[in-house]
Amino acid sequence: MLLRDIRYAIRTLLSAPTFAIIAILSLAFGIGINSAMFSGAEALLLRPLRVPRAEEVVALNGSGPEVAKSHCCELFPARRAAASDPNQALREE
């Protein structure tokens, strides 16, 4: 029964080659795009970061000394003195 269905499918596709090519290319394109999207989402969203001490990675929105001072004290309490005097690190070196 299955063999008869496969023969019928092949005969039908060979009788309309344009339809067969479009159908096969559409399936291949759809499967390829779907695979690429899920691979990208898995790599970006589901896998952990590949950096040492990933728990210390932070994102800061903004720039300038005011942003650095406010976030520095929250993230690294040991650097509070450096945040109050931004030139202290330059003097210590």
C-alpha positions in Angstrom: 0.0 0.0 0.0 2.8 2.5 0.9 4.8 1.6 -2.2 1.7 2.3 -4.4 1.2 5.7 -2.7 4.9 6.6 -3.2 4.7 5.7 -6.9 1.5 7.7 -7.3 3.2 10.7 -5.6 6.2 10.5 -7.9 4.1 10.2 -11.1 2.0 13.2 -10.0 5.1 15.3 -9.3 6.7 14.3 -12.6 3.6 15.3 -14.5 3.7 18.8 -13.1 7.5 19.6 -12.8 7.0 23.3 -12.1 4.7 22.6 -9.2 7.1 20.0 -7.9 10.1 22.3 -8.0 8.2 25.1 -6.3 6.8 22.8 -3.6 10.3 21.3 -2.9 12.0 24.7 -2.8 9.3 26.1 -0.5 9.7 23.2 1.9 13.5 23.5 1.9 13.4 27.3 2.4 10.9 27.0 5.2 12.8 24.3 7.0 16.1 26.2 6.6 14.8 29.5 7.9 13.0 27.8 10.8 16.2 25.9 11.8 18.3 29.1 11.6 15.8 31.1 13.7 15.7 28.4 16.4 19.5 28.0 16.4 19.9 31.7 16.8 17.4 32.0 19.6 18.9 29.0 21.4 22.4 30.5 21.2 21.4 33.9 22.3 18.7 33.2 24.9 19.1 29.8 26.3 22.8 29.1 26.6 24.8 30.7 29.4 27.4 33.4 28.6 30.8 32.1 27.7 32.7 34.5 29.8 34.6 34.0 33.0 32.6 35.2 36.1 29.4 35.7 34.0 27.5 36.8 37.2 29.6 40.0 37.2 28.7 41.1 33.7 26.4 44.1 33.8 24.8 46.5 31.3 24.9 50.2 31.9 22.5 52.6 30.1 24.1 56.0 29.5 27.5 57.4 29.7 29.5 60.0 31.6 30.9 60.3 35.1 27.5 60.6 36.8 26.3 57.2 35.5 29.6 55.6 36.4 29.5 57.0 39.9 25.9 55.9 40.6 26.3 52.4 39.2 29.8 51.8 40.5 28.8 52.1 44.1 25.8 49.7 43.7 27.8 47.0 41.9 31.2 47.2 43.6 30.9 48.5 47.2 34.7 48.3 47.6 35.1 51.0 45.0 33.0 53.7 46.8 36.0 55.8 47.5 37.0 55.7 43.8 33.6 56.8 42.8 33.7 59.8 45.0 37.1 60.9 43.5 37.4 59.7 39.9 41.0 60.7 39.7 42.0 58.5 42.7 42.7 55.5 40.5 45.1 57.6 38.3 47.0 58.7 41.4 47.4 55.2 42.8 49.1 53.9 39.6 
